[in-house]
Amino acid sequence: MSKITAVIDFGSQYTQLIVRRIRELGFMAKLYALEDFDRLENPGAIILSGGPKSTSDADAPDIDFARLKSFGVPVLGVCYGMQLLNIKHGGTVRASNRREYGPAALVPEEPTDALFDGVSRGSQVWMSHSDTVDRLADGCRVIARNAEGVPVSLRWSDSMWGIQFHPEVTHSHEGRAILKNFLGQAKDLARFDIGDFKKQLIAEIRERVGEKQVVCGVSGGVDSTVLAVLLHEAGVNMRAIFVDNGLLRKNEADEVRANFARMGVEIETVDASERFLSALAGERDPEKKRRIIGGLFLDVFWDAVGNAEMLAQGTLYPDVIESASNAKSKASVIKTHHNRVERVLELQKQGKVLEPLAELFKDEVRELGASMGIPHDILWRHPFPGPGLAVRCPGEVSRERLDIIRECDAIFIGTLRKYGWYDKCWQAYAGLIPVKTVGVKGDERSYEFATNLRAIVSEDAMTADWAELPIPLLREASNRILNEVKGINRVLYDISTKPPASIEWE
């Protein structure tokens, strides 16, 4: 019988990336909260994730080591997971005030352990930890070090390994190969196929929804579009509602309606722009703005549909992990996602929220959408945040500021398309810097806002790098914005990576 790979969540922001990498390698993986470990049955392999805690903390996450060993399957501890395994085997871990964050060189010991078979000597791996292994457990063997000779990978037995770095992030250049080598030590692992996964999702949706009516909010973005088409294909009783919240990009409402018409999915439009702008008036705090938008979004839905029995949302895993809203989550909160406001959480407790995409990443959602025949240009639209342009407008949100952002954004995106860079970027936009600076326009002094252009490359939005756009592209976009957009006299290009910056400004 085929068995899944179980990933035990100790709270790392990257934990779900492990699941994703395993799927990319063609194997089925599932994420388990630490509290669910006691209910884990018959896994084929187990990975203990990293986490934000120190093993010396009074509330440090722990695991039933006897039960872990009883499965008799390959186990890999990542970062916190490695430190915990060393303690469980009788070794010690030393707390440190200095955090090691960033690239390191991997130097496997000779002869090379199976975990590093085919991995280049000096291959870059990504560190993110403060604690470090102090004394090795008896029988433990160091199987890799960094360039300074510090142990970064341990092996305690024929079936138990630990690595101090994160193989799941793209900054670990051969991390996927390392995970593949680990999975190669397991037997009878279940395979993963997006077509089979779609069938599983449809079956689960039909069972969960039954005859209930589902309200599905659509924005025109990839996530909600795939969700609506998935519900449509599942044949459930669905009302797809598009809310014009006044925070959309230029001409976006018309584009959304046209795209859904192409796919044969009927949508209803509710113009609530005045309600949103009135509710946001004078508010400057980014978290409060998100909560206002999220709460009002639900108000608009329920006003439109009355006593709807379920709410469907296109929430993806990065949204879940950044807001750390799962009651069992060990992760730190990065920001409150609009799908994770208090009212949604209350509906979740009542079993009225349907989020079939919540374990997927963006590229997996696109693959799912392609399997249902959604056109390429719709699937590859850049991500757009649920709170819309409000998160690209630091400080107070006003109609004047939103109009400035729309015009700057339209020019920037149009220039990216002209130079063939739109599809090369994961996401790109223009935002407003709410500070006025002195400039000169038409031989006269101007005192106007600055706009920031941001274009990033990424695989999953968990990490991102800025796109190295051609100078002629940036020059053209800047010249057009300065000449065509009233209220802007300065154009800046954002070259921040994630982390430490986020993709959006708020």
matplotlib code that plots the C-alpha trace (Angstrom):
import matplotlib.pyplot as plt

x = [0.0, 1.4, 2.2, 2.4, 5.3, 4.3, 5.7, 5.4, 5.0, 7.1, 6.2, 8.7, 7.4, 8.8, 7.2, 4.6, 7.5, 8.7, 5.3, 5.5, 9.0, 8.0, 5.0, 7.3, 9.3, 6.2, 5.3, 2.3, 3.0, 0.7, 1.3, 0.5, 0.2, 2.3, -0.8, -2.0, 1.2, -0.5, -3.1, -0.5, -0.8, 1.4, 3.6, 6.2, 8.7, 8.6, 10.2, 10.4, 10.3, 12.1, 10.5, 10.9, 11.4, 14.6, 14.9, 15.8, 12.5, 10.1, 7.3, 9.6, 7.7, 8.4, 7.6, 6.9, 10.3, 9.3, 6.4, 8.6, 11.0, 8.2, 7.2, 10.6, 10.7, 13.2, 13.2, 14.7, 15.0, 15.3, 16.9, 14.8, 14.0, 17.7, 18.4, 15.4, 16.6, 20.1, 18.6, 16.3, 19.3, 21.2, 23.1, 22.9, 22.1, 23.5, 21.5, 23.2, 22.5, 23.8, 21.5, 22.9, 20.8, 21.7, 23.9, 26.5, 28.6, 27.8, 30.9, 29.8, 32.2, 34.0, 32.8, 29.6, 26.4, 23.4, 21.7, 24.2, 24.7, 25.4, 25.4, 28.2, 30.9, 30.5, 26.9, 25.0, 22.5, 20.3, 20.6, 18.0, 18.7, 20.2, 20.7, 23.4, 24.3, 26.8, 27.5, 26.8, 24.8, 26.6, 26.8, 26.0, 28.0, 28.7, 28.0, 28.4, 30.0, 30.0, 33.1, 34.3, 34.1, 31.0, 28.6, 25.5, 24.2, 24.1, 23.1, 22.1, 21.1, 20.4, 17.1, 17.5, 19.2, 19.3, 20.3, 20.8, 19.8, 16.5, 16.6, 13.0, 13.9, 15.3, 18.3, 19.5, 20.6, 20.5, 18.0, 15.6, 18.2, 18.8, 15.1, 15.0, 17.9, 16.1, 12.8, 14.9, 15.5, 11.8, 9.6, 6.2, 5.7, 2.4, 2.7, 1.2, -0.6, -2.5, -5.3, -5.8, -5.7, -8.4, -10.6, -10.0, -10.8, -14.1, -15.1, -14.4, -16.3, -19.4, -19.3, -18.8, -21.3, -24.1, -27.2, -26.1, -25.7, -22.1, -21.2, -17.9, -16.2, -14.4, -11.9, -10.5, -7.3, -5.9, -7.0, -10.6, -11.0, -9.7, -11.9, -15.0, -14.3, -13.5, -16.9, -18.6, -17.0, -18.0, -21.6, -22.5, -25.1, -22.9, -23.3, -20.1, -20.1, -17.7, -17.4, -16.1, -14.6, -13.2, -9.7, -9.2, -6.7, -7.6, -10.5, -10.3, -14.0, -14.7, -11.8, -13.0, -16.5, -15.2, -12.9, -15.6, -17.9, -15.1, -15.1, -18.9, -19.2, -21.9, -21.0, -23.0, -21.4, -21.9, -20.6, -19.6, -16.9, -18.4, -18.9, -15.3, -13.9, -16.1, -15.1, -11.4, -11.6, -9.0, -7.6, -3.8, -2.9, -2.2, -3.6, -6.8, -7.2, -7.0, -9.5, -11.9, -11.7, -12.0, -15.0, -16.8, -16.2, -18.2, -20.9, -21.3, -21.5, -24.2, -26.1, -26.1, -27.1, -29.0, -28.8, -26.1, -25.1, -21.4, -18.7, -16.0, -12.6, -9.6, -7.2, -3.7, -1.2, 1.1, -1.9, -2.5, 1.1, 1.7, -1.3, -0.7, -4.4, -4.7, -5.3, -2.6, -0.1, 3.4, 4.3, 4.7, 2.2, 3.6, 0.4, -3.4, -4.7, -8.1, -9.4, -8.3, -10.2, -12.2, -15.5, -14.1, -12.5, -15.9, -17.6, -14.8, -15.7, -19.3, -18.1, -19.4, -16.1, -14.9, -11.2, -10.3, -7.1, -5.7, -2.9, -1.7, 0.8, 0.2, 2.0, 0.0, -3.2, -2.2, -1.5, -4.9, -6.6, -4.8, -6.2, -9.7, -9.1, -8.7, -7.0, -3.3, -3.6, -6.1, -4.0, -0.9, -2.2, 0.0, -1.3, -3.4, -3.9, -7.4, -7.3, -6.5, -4.7, -5.2, -2.0, -0.1, -1.2, 0.6, -1.3, -4.7, -6.6, -8.4, -9.9, -7.3, -4.4, -6.0, -6.4, -2.7, -1.7, -4.0, -2.4, 1.1, 0.4, -1.2, 1.8, 4.3, 2.4, 1.9, 5.7, 6.5, 4.3, 5.8, 9.3, 8.3, 8.9, 5.3, 5.5, 9.0, 7.9, 5.9, 4.3, 4.7, 3.0, 3.2, 2.5, 2.3, 4.9, 2.8, 5.5, 5.7, 9.0, 10.1, 10.5, 10.4, 7.7, 7.5, 10.1, 7.9, 8.3, 6.2, 5.5, 4.0, 4.1, 6.7, 5.7, 7.5, 7.7, 8.1, 8.7, 9.8, 10.7, 9.6, 8.4, 5.9, 5.8, 7.4, 10.7, 11.3, 14.0, 13.7, 13.6, 16.7, 14.6, 16.4, 17.3, 15.4, 12.2, 12.6, 13.5, 10.4, 8.1, 9.5, 9.3, 5.7, 4.7, 6.4, 4.8, 1.4, 0.4, -0.7, 0.5, 3.8, 7.2, 9.5, 9.8, 11.7, 12.4, 12.2, 15.2, 14.3, 14.2, 11.7, 12.7, 13.3, 10.8, 7.3, 6.1, 3.4, 4.0, 1.4]
y = [0.0, 3.5, 5.8, 9.5, 11.6, 13.3, 16.8, 17.8, 21.5, 23.2, 26.6, 27.6, 30.1, 27.7, 24.5, 24.2, 24.6, 21.2, 19.8, 21.6, 20.3, 16.8, 17.2, 18.6, 15.4, 13.5, 12.2, 12.9, 14.8, 16.1, 18.7, 17.8, 20.1, 18.9, 18.3, 15.8, 13.7, 11.2, 10.5, 9.9, 6.4, 4.4, 7.2, 6.3, 9.0, 11.8, 15.3, 17.5, 21.2, 24.2, 26.7, 30.1, 28.7, 27.8, 24.3, 26.0, 27.9, 26.8, 26.3, 24.8, 22.3, 18.7, 15.3, 11.8, 10.3, 6.7, 7.0, 8.7, 5.8, 3.2, 3.9, 2.5, 4.9, 7.5, 10.7, 14.0, 16.9, 20.4, 23.2, 23.1, 19.5, 18.6, 20.3, 18.5, 15.1, 15.7, 16.3, 13.3, 11.1, 12.4, 15.4, 19.0, 22.3, 25.7, 28.8, 31.8, 35.5, 35.6, 34.5, 32.9, 33.9, 33.6, 31.5, 29.0, 26.5, 22.8, 20.5, 16.8, 14.5, 11.7, 9.2, 11.0, 10.0, 8.9, 12.1, 14.1, 11.7, 13.8, 17.1, 19.5, 20.2, 23.8, 23.9, 26.9, 26.2, 28.7, 29.1, 30.6, 29.7, 31.0, 27.8, 25.4, 21.8, 21.8, 18.2, 15.4, 12.4, 9.1, 7.3, 10.5, 11.1, 14.4, 14.0, 17.6, 20.8, 24.4, 26.1, 27.0, 23.3, 23.7, 20.6, 21.4, 17.8, 14.8, 11.2, 9.2, 5.9, 4.1, 6.0, 9.3, 12.4, 16.1, 19.2, 22.7, 24.5, 24.8, 22.6, 23.7, 27.3, 28.2, 29.8, 26.2, 25.5, 21.7, 21.4, 19.5, 17.0, 16.5, 15.9, 13.5, 11.5, 11.4, 10.2, 7.6, 5.9, 5.3, 2.5, 2.5, 6.3, 7.5, 9.5, 13.0, 14.0, 17.3, 15.5, 13.0, 15.9, 17.8, 14.7, 14.5, 18.2, 17.9, 14.8, 16.6, 19.7, 17.7, 15.8, 19.0, 21.2, 18.8, 20.8, 24.0, 27.2, 28.5, 32.1, 32.5, 35.9, 36.5, 39.2, 38.2, 37.1, 33.6, 32.2, 33.2, 32.4, 28.9, 28.4, 29.6, 27.3, 24.4, 24.9, 25.2, 21.9, 20.3, 21.1, 22.7, 25.4, 28.5, 32.2, 34.0, 37.6, 40.2, 43.2, 46.4, 47.8, 51.0, 49.7, 48.0, 48.8, 50.8, 49.3, 46.1, 45.7, 45.5, 43.1, 40.7, 40.5, 39.8, 37.1, 35.2, 35.4, 33.7, 30.8, 30.4, 31.2, 33.6, 36.3, 39.0, 42.5, 44.6, 48.2, 49.0, 51.4, 54.3, 52.0, 51.0, 54.4, 55.9, 53.1, 53.7, 57.5, 58.9, 55.4, 55.1, 52.0, 49.1, 46.3, 48.2, 49.0, 45.3, 44.4, 47.1, 45.8, 42.2, 42.8, 45.0, 42.5, 40.0, 42.6, 43.2, 39.5, 38.8, 41.9, 40.6, 37.0, 37.0, 33.8, 32.0, 28.7, 28.7, 31.1, 29.9, 31.7, 31.4, 31.4, 29.9, 28.5, 31.6, 33.6, 31.1, 30.9, 34.6, 35.4, 32.3, 32.1, 28.3, 27.7, 25.0, 27.0, 27.6, 30.2, 34.0, 36.4, 38.4, 40.3, 39.7, 38.5, 39.8, 36.2, 35.8, 38.5, 37.7, 37.3, 34.7, 32.8, 32.8, 31.4, 28.8, 27.6, 27.2, 25.1, 27.7, 28.5, 26.5, 26.9, 24.0, 25.7, 26.4, 23.8, 25.0, 27.5, 29.8, 27.7, 24.6, 26.6, 27.6, 24.0, 23.0, 25.8, 24.7, 21.2, 22.7, 24.6, 28.2, 30.3, 31.1, 34.9, 34.6, 32.1, 34.2, 37.5, 38.9, 38.3, 41.1, 41.5, 41.1, 44.6, 45.9, 49.2, 50.0, 48.0, 50.0, 53.3, 53.7, 56.1, 57.4, 56.0, 58.6, 58.7, 61.1, 58.9, 55.8, 57.5, 58.5, 54.8, 53.5, 55.7, 55.0, 51.2, 51.1, 52.8, 50.5, 47.3, 48.5, 49.2, 45.7, 44.1, 46.2, 45.0, 41.4, 41.5, 41.0, 37.2, 37.1, 38.8, 37.1, 40.4, 44.0, 47.2, 50.9, 52.2, 55.6, 57.0, 59.4, 62.0, 65.1, 66.2, 69.3, 69.1, 71.2, 71.0, 73.4, 75.7, 75.9, 74.5, 71.4, 69.8, 66.3, 62.7, 60.0, 56.6, 53.4, 50.8, 47.2, 44.1, 40.8, 37.3, 34.4, 30.8, 30.9, 34.3, 32.9, 34.4, 36.9, 38.9, 42.2, 41.9, 43.4, 45.3, 46.8, 50.5, 51.5, 50.0, 51.8, 55.0, 54.9, 54.0, 56.8, 59.4, 58.6, 58.7, 62.0, 63.5, 61.9, 61.5, 64.6, 64.6, 62.7, 64.3, 61.5, 57.8, 55.2, 51.5, 49.2, 46.8, 45.1, 41.3, 39.2, 38.7, 41.1, 43.2, 41.9, 42.0, 44.6, 47.8, 47.1]
z = [0.0, -1.0, 1.9, 2.2, 3.4, 6.7, 7.3, 11.0, 11.5, 14.2, 12.9, 10.2, 7.7, 5.0, 6.3, 3.5, 1.0, 2.1, 1.1, -2.2, -3.0, -2.4, -4.7, -7.3, -7.0, -7.8, -4.3, -2.1, 1.1, 3.8, 6.5, 10.1, 13.1, 15.9, 18.0, 15.3, 15.5, 17.9, 15.1, 12.4, 10.9, 8.7, 7.0, 4.5, 5.6, 8.2, 8.0, 11.1, 10.0, 11.3, 13.6, 15.3, 18.9, 20.7, 22.1, 25.4, 25.6, 28.3, 25.7, 23.0, 20.8, 21.6, 20.0, 21.2, 20.3, 21.0, 18.7, 16.0, 16.1, 16.2, 12.6, 11.4, 8.4, 7.3, 9.4, 8.4, 10.9, 9.4, 11.4, 14.7, 13.8, 13.7, 17.0, 18.6, 17.3, 18.7, 22.1, 21.8, 21.1, 24.2, 22.8, 23.6, 21.9, 22.7, 22.6, 20.8, 20.7, 17.2, 14.4, 11.3, 8.4, 4.7, 2.4, 3.4, 1.6, 2.0, 2.4, 2.6, 4.5, 2.7, 1.9, 0.9, 2.7, 0.6, 1.6, -0.4, -3.3, -6.4, -4.6, -5.5, -3.0, -1.8, -3.0, -1.5, 1.3, 3.2, 7.0, 9.3, 13.0, 16.2, 18.3, 17.3, 18.2, 21.1, 22.0, 19.6, 20.8, 21.2, 17.9, 15.9, 12.8, 11.1, 7.4, 6.2, 7.4, 6.2, 4.8, 8.4, 9.5, 11.6, 11.4, 9.4, 8.9, 11.2, 11.0, 14.1, 12.6, 9.3, 9.0, 10.9, 9.5, 10.4, 8.5, 9.9, 6.7, 4.7, 1.6, 0.7, -0.3, -3.7, -2.1, -1.3, -4.8, -4.6, -1.9, -4.1, -4.9, -1.1, -0.5, -3.4, -1.9, 1.4, -0.2, -2.0, 1.3, 1.8, 0.4, -1.2, -1.3, -2.8, -6.1, -6.6, -9.8, -10.3, -12.2, -9.3, -6.9, -8.8, -8.6, -4.9, -4.4, -6.4, -4.4, -1.1, -2.2, -3.2, 0.1, 2.2, 0.3, -0.5, -1.4, 0.4, -1.6, -1.7, -2.1, -3.9, -4.0, -7.3, -8.0, -11.4, -9.8, -10.3, -6.9, -6.9, -10.7, -10.3, -7.2, -9.1, -12.0, -9.7, -7.9, -11.3, -12.4, -9.1, -10.0, -6.6, -6.1, -6.4, -6.7, -7.8, -6.7, -7.9, -5.5, -7.0, -3.8, -5.4, -4.7, -8.1, -10.9, -14.0, -16.0, -13.9, -13.4, -17.1, -17.7, -14.9, -16.3, -19.8, -18.6, -16.7, -19.7, -21.8, -19.3, -19.2, -15.5, -14.5, -12.0, -10.2, -9.7, -6.6, -6.7, -3.2, -3.9, -1.9, 1.2, 1.2, 0.6, 3.4, 5.8, 5.1, 5.4, 7.8, 8.7, 8.4, 10.4, 7.9, 10.0, 10.8, 7.0, 6.3, 8.9, 7.7, 4.2, 5.2, 7.5, 5.0, 2.2, 4.2, 4.9, 1.2, 0.5, 3.1, 2.1, -1.5, -0.8, 2.4, 4.4, 2.3, 3.9, 3.0, 2.0, -0.4, -0.5, -2.7, 0.2, -0.6, 1.9, 1.9, 3.1, 5.9, 7.0, 7.0, 9.2, 11.3, 12.0, 12.4, 16.1, 16.0, 14.2, 15.8, 13.2, 13.9, 12.5, 9.6, 8.6, 8.8, 5.5, 4.4, 4.4, 8.0, 9.8, 12.9, 11.2, 8.8, 11.7, 13.4, 10.3, 10.2, 13.7, 12.4, 9.5, 7.0, 5.2, 2.2, 1.2, -1.1, -2.3, 1.2, 0.9, -2.5, -3.8, -6.7, -9.3, -8.2, -8.5, -12.0, -12.9, -11.5, -13.5, -16.7, -16.1, -16.2, -19.4, -18.0, -20.7, -20.2, -20.1, -17.2, -15.2, -15.6, -14.5, -11.8, -8.2, -6.8, -3.1, -1.7, 0.0, -3.5, -3.9, -0.2, 0.6, -2.1, -0.5, 2.8, 5.1, 4.3, 1.4, -0.8, -4.2, -5.4, -4.2, -5.7, -9.1, -9.0, -8.3, -11.0, -13.7, -12.6, -12.4, -15.9, -17.4, -15.7, -16.5, -20.1, -20.4, -19.0, -21.6, -24.4, -23.5, -22.9, -19.2, -17.8, -18.0, -16.6, -13.4, -10.6, -9.7, -10.5, -9.5, -8.8, -5.4, -3.7, -1.4, 0.8, 1.1, -1.1, -2.5, -4.4, -8.2, -11.3, -13.9, -16.8, -15.2, -12.1, -8.7, -8.0, -4.6, -5.4, -4.4, -5.4, -6.8, -6.2, -8.9, -7.7, -9.9, -8.3, -9.4, -7.3, -7.4, -4.5, -2.9, 0.3, -0.9, -3.7, -5.4, -7.3, -11.1, -12.8, -15.4, -18.4, -18.0, -21.2, -19.8, -16.5, -18.3, -20.5, -17.6, -15.5, -18.3, -19.1, -15.5, -14.9, -18.0, -17.9, -14.2, -12.3, -8.7, -9.3, -9.7, -8.6, -9.6, -7.5, -8.2, -5.2, -5.0, -1.7, -1.4, 0.6, 3.3, 4.9, 2.9, 2.0, -1.6, -0.9, 1.0, 3.7]

ax = plt.figure().add_subplot(projection="3d")
ax.plot(x, y, z, "-o")
ax.set_aspect("equal")
plt.show()
